[in-house]
Amino acid sequence: MKIGELFKVSWLKTIYFNYRKLPFSQACKLPVLLYKRTHLRSIKGKIIINSKAKFGLVKIGREDVVACMGGNTSLLIDGTLQFNGKATIGCGSSLHISKTGRMELGDRFRVTGNAAFLCEKEMVFGYYAGIAWNTFFMDSDRHAIMDENGNVINAPAPIKVGDHVWIGFNVTMLKGTVIPDECIVAAGALLSKAFEEKNCIIGGSGASQKVIKRNISWQE
């Protein structure tokens, strides 16, 4: 970590967050760094680091790319947030995990910035999920819709993203979206269904969401 970047960290919030939410054996290593303009709206939930804790393992609110510099980062964690290794959540992003929600981030999870995650049920991201800016993830409709008999017809459903997946900018993923390993989600896609094929480019929206190209691979 470069010396100049140390001045961008909010050390008071960082120390508070680590010692408040992690076991002492992990907290003393300061594995989670909170950058300036990161707002702790609520951290009543559970934070799990499911890997070897080391300094700066997780970076939250980091100015990662020029297009996303300067925004406020918001954390509202009333449910469970699990890190399985390194993670970077860029500035201007928001994590809202409700009491019933669980969010799991694989090793090398990376969001460039200005992404919103509204988790009421479950969101799971595999190894190296790379997410571009201005993206939106929501595993519920936030308001219940009932039929004529009073039965809820729009229950929350998990969002699951596999290993080594590249998600382009301006992508929206709604409840029930499943993205297999080694896929690319095209910029501007609006997805709400489970895909099954690996090594594909996925795009479109609504009734037109589909596999655009098969048998692809991509490099970081």
N, C-alpha and C positions, 0 to 999 in steps of 0.2 A: 504494500500500500504506500503510495507516494506521500511525502511529507505534507504537500499542499492540500491533499484531500482530508487530512486530519483536522484542518481548520473548518471544514464544512460540516463536521459532525456536531450534533448537539450532545455534549458529554453528560450534561445533567439528566436529560431524558434517557440517554443510553444506559447510564448507571441505574437509574430508577427502574427502567423496564427489565433489565437483566436480573437484578436482585429481587424484584417483585414477582417475576413470573417463572424463573428457572431455579433448579436446585443449586445450592451454593457451589458445588463442584463444577458446574457449568457456568454459572453467573460470573464467577471470579475471572473467567477468561474473556468476558465481554464478547460473546459470539454474535450478538445482534447489535448492529450499529444503526442508530436513528439519526438521520441527517436533519439539518435545520429546516424549518417550515414543515416538520412532521407533527401532526396533531393527534394526541391520544384522546379520542372521544370516549373510549371505554376499553379497558383490558381486563374485564371481569372473567373472561373465559380462560381456557387452558392453552398454554404454549408448550409444544413438544419439539425438542431437537433430537431426531432419531439418527444421529451420526456423531462422530467424534467432535466435540466442541473445541473450537479454536477462535482466536481473535478475528473479528470481521467476517465470520462465515456467512452471515446474513446481513445484507445492506438494504435499508428501507428509506426511501426518499432521496436516493442518489440521483444527481443530475447526470443522466447516462448518455443522452444525445442532445444536440443543439436544439432540435425541434421541440423538445419537451422541457427545456430549462425554466426554472423559476416558479413552477406550480406548487401548491400546497398538497401534502400527502396526508390522508386521513385514515386512522385505524379505529375501527369499532369491532372489537373481538369479544363477543359474549359466548361464543361456542368454542370449538377446538381448531387450532391452527398448528399443523405439523410440518416441520422442515426435515427433509431426508438428506440434506447436504447443503451445498452452496446455493444461495439465492440472492437475486438482486431485484428489487422492486423500485422502479424509477419514480422520480418526482411527479407530482400531480395525480398519482394513483390513489384509489380508495379501496380498502378492504372492509366489508361489512359482513360479519359472520354472526348470525343470530344464535340464540341459545340452543336451538335445535340443529345448527349447522356444523359441518365438519369440512375443513379445507386441508388438503395434503399436497405439498409441493415437492417434486422430485429434485434430485441433485442437479445443479446447474440451471435451475429455473431462472428465467430472466425476462423482465418486463422493461421495455425502454422508458415508458412513462404514459401518463394520462389514461390509465386503464382503470376500470371499475369492476369490482367483484362483489356481487350481492348473493351471499350463500345462506340459504335457509335449510337445505338438506345436505348435499354433499357435492364437492368439487375435488377431483383428483387429477393432478398433472404428473406425468411420468418424468423420466430422465431427460434432461435438456429440452424443455419446452421453451421455445423462444417466441416471445409475444411482442409485436410492434405496438406503436402508440395509438391512442384513441380507440381502444377496444373495450368491449362490454360483455360481461358474463353474468347471467342470472338464472338460477335453477328453480325459480318459482315465478308465479305471476303477481306475487305480492298481495293480491286480493283474491279471496275465494269466490268462485262462481258456482252457483247451485242450480240444479235442474228443478223441475216442477214439484219434485218430492223432497226437496231440501238436501239432496245428496251433492257433495262437492264433486265437480267434474274436471277440475284443473289442479289436481294435487301436484306438489313439487316432484321433480325427478332429477337424479344426479347428472352432472356434466363430467365426462371422463375424456381426458386427452392422453394419448399414449406417449411412448418414448421418441425422442428426436423429431419433434413436430414444430414446424415453423408456421406461425399464425400472423398473417399480414395486417396492415393497419386498417382501421375502420371496420373491423370484424365484430359481429355480434353473435354470441352463442347463447341460446335459450335452453330451458330445461329439456333434458332427454338427449342432448347432443353427445355423440360419441365419435371421437376421432382416433383411428388406429395409428400404430407406430409408423414412423418414417413418412408422414404425410405433410403436405403444404396446404394451408387454407388461404385461398386467394383474397387479396385486399377487397374490402367492401362486402364480403359474404355475410349473409344472415342465415344461421343454421339452427335447426331445431329437431334433428332426427339422428339416429344412430347409423353410422357408416361402418362397413365391415372390412373393406379392402385396404391393405397396407400399400405403401409406396405410390400414393396417388395425389393428384392435385384436386382439391375439393372447392367448389364455389357455388355461386348463385344464391337465391333466397326464396323462401316460401315454397311453392310448388315446383320451382325451377332449381332448387338446390340439388346438386348432383356431382358425380365424379367427372371432372373435366379431362383429365389425362391419367393414364395408368403407367405402371412400371417406370416410375421416376426415382431419382435419388437426388439428394442435395447436400451441399457442403456448408459448414459454418462460416 
